[in-house]
Amino acid sequence: MEPSGPDETVRRYIAAFDTRDADAIALLHEDAVAVVVASAVEMGRDVIRSNSLAEWANEPEPQRACAGVCDGRDMLFVFRG
């Protein structure tokens, strides 16, 4: 069976990420956890929105996201540059 790709929620999240729409991305679950590799772990939607999403929305370097699987777990990969 061929993989179907990311579901509609993930596609909407990626579209919001790729257009730097921090408000759309901030519609995370209230208990969401963001892991910013080599930087921080943020707990909760409000903390994520006021910290890393605020900084990310103003980051000048191009970024894009895509869905994938790593070690059997669904992941969101972010590429810079």
Protein Blocks (a to p, Z undefined) as FASTA:
>chain_A
ZZebjafklmmmmmmmmnopaklmmmpcfkbccddehkbccehjklmmmmmmmmmmmpmb
dcddddddeehiacddddeZZ
